[in-house]
Each structure stands twice: as structure tokens, then as C-alpha cells.
């Protein structure tokens, strides 16, 4: 069983691309990968319906890896580079895989 964290972010109006660029330049997902052994994969997603919305998903090997990331000082150090560009950030939610189908 894997776990997927979902973080929804609303950029300041008209600044989503700038926020996404800062996210990539700051190497947010790469630092997550390099900090927590249970990291499997991560992705930054831009909404096709809302020009100010983006989200981050990270797949974890286990629940504890997610909790370790939540408590990580590396994670806390990332926020100052991003928060000035964000209007709101919802708390990360963790989902467990109940059913998965892959392409044949």
C-alpha cells in the first residue's frame, strides 16, 4: 500500500506561474526526496480550470514517511520562499490507496 499527500495552493491573483517557477527553482520536491527515505515520487500540478490554483502531490511508501516530512526542518525552511506568492495554502491531506488500475 502506498500513500499520497495532496497540498492545494492558491496563488496571489495572476502570480501562479511565478509561484510554480519559484517552487521549481527552490527544488521543493527534490529536497523532499533527498530528505525522507520513504519518498517515492512527487509532482507539481497546475489547474486547467483555475488560473490561480496549483497543487503538489507526493507518493509515500508509508504513513510515517509523510509524518516525518511534516515535521522536517527542511520543509519548514521552504515556506519563506513561497508564502509571499501564495494567497492560501490548505493543510496537506494524506490518502491511502484503496484501488489502483494501471494502463495495460
C-alpha positions as CSV (number, residue, x, y, z in Angstrom):
1,X,0.0,0.0,0.0
2,X,1.2,3.5,-0.8
3,X,0.1,6.8,0.5
4,X,-0.3,10.1,-1.4
5,X,-0.2,13.5,0.1
6,X,-2.2,16.3,-1.5
7,X,-1.4,20.0,-0.9
8,X,-3.7,22.6,-2.5
9,X,-2.4,26.1,-3.0
10,X,-4.0,29.3,-4.3
11,X,-1.5,31.8,-5.7
12,X,-1.9,35.6,-5.4
13,X,-4.1,36.6,-8.3
14,X,-2.2,36.4,-11.5
15,X,1.0,35.0,-9.9
16,X,0.5,31.3,-10.3
17,X,3.2,30.9,-12.9
18,X,5.6,32.9,-10.8
19,X,4.8,30.7,-7.8
20,X,5.3,27.5,-9.8
21,X,8.6,28.8,-11.1
22,X,9.7,29.6,-7.6
23,X,8.7,26.1,-6.4
24,X,10.8,24.5,-9.1
25,X,13.8,26.9,-8.7
26,X,13.7,26.3,-4.9
27,X,13.8,22.5,-5.6
28,X,10.9,21.8,-3.2
29,X,10.1,18.3,-4.4
30,X,13.8,17.4,-4.8
31,X,14.6,18.4,-1.2
32,X,11.6,16.3,-0.1
33,X,13.1,13.3,-2.0
34,X,16.6,13.9,-0.6
35,X,15.4,14.3,3.0
36,X,12.9,11.4,3.5
37,X,13.8,7.8,2.5
38,X,10.1,6.9,2.1
39,X,9.6,9.4,-0.7
40,X,8.5,7.6,-3.9
41,X,7.6,10.4,-6.3
42,X,6.3,14.0,-6.4
43,X,4.6,16.3,-8.8
44,X,3.6,19.9,-9.1
45,X,0.2,20.3,-10.9
46,X,-1.3,23.4,-12.4
47,X,-5.1,23.6,-12.7
48,X,-6.6,23.7,-16.2
49,X,-9.7,25.3,-14.8
50,X,-8.5,27.9,-12.3
51,X,-5.6,30.3,-13.3
52,X,-4.5,30.8,-9.7
53,X,-4.7,27.1,-8.4
54,X,-2.0,24.6,-8.2
55,X,-1.3,21.5,-6.1
56,X,1.5,19.3,-5.0
57,X,1.2,15.5,-4.7
58,X,3.8,13.3,-3.2
59,X,3.6,9.5,-3.1
60,X,5.0,7.9,0.1
61,X,6.0,4.4,0.9
62,X,4.3,4.6,4.3
63,X,2.4,6.9,6.6
64,X,5.4,7.5,8.8
65,X,7.4,9.0,5.9
66,X,4.7,11.6,5.4
67,X,4.7,12.4,9.1
68,X,8.5,12.7,9.1
69,X,8.2,15.2,6.2
70,X,5.6,17.2,8.0
71,X,7.9,17.5,11.0
72,X,11.0,18.1,8.9
73,X,13.0,21.4,9.4
74,X,13.8,21.2,5.7
75,X,10.1,21.6,5.0
76,X,9.8,24.5,7.4
77,X,12.7,26.2,5.7
78,X,11.0,26.1,2.3
79,X,8.0,28.2,3.2
80,X,9.5,31.7,3.3
81,X,10.4,31.4,-0.5
82,X,6.8,30.5,-1.4
83,X,4.4,32.1,1.0
84,X,4.7,35.7,-0.3
85,X,3.3,34.4,-3.7
86,X,0.5,32.3,-2.1
87,X,-2.9,33.6,-1.2
88,X,-3.8,30.5,0.7
89,X,-2.5,27.0,1.4
90,X,-4.7,24.2,2.6
91,X,-3.3,21.7,5.1
92,X,-1.8,18.6,3.5
93,X,-4.1,15.7,3.3
94,X,-2.9,12.1,3.3
95,X,-4.7,9.5,1.3
96,X,-4.1,5.7,1.2
97,X,-4.5,3.7,-1.9
98,X,-7.7,1.7,-1.8
99,X,-7.8,0.6,-5.5
100,X,-5.3,1.1,-8.3
101,X,-5.5,0.3,-12.0
102,X,-2.6,0.8,-14.4
103,X,-2.6,1.0,-18.2
104,X,-2.2,-2.4,-19.9
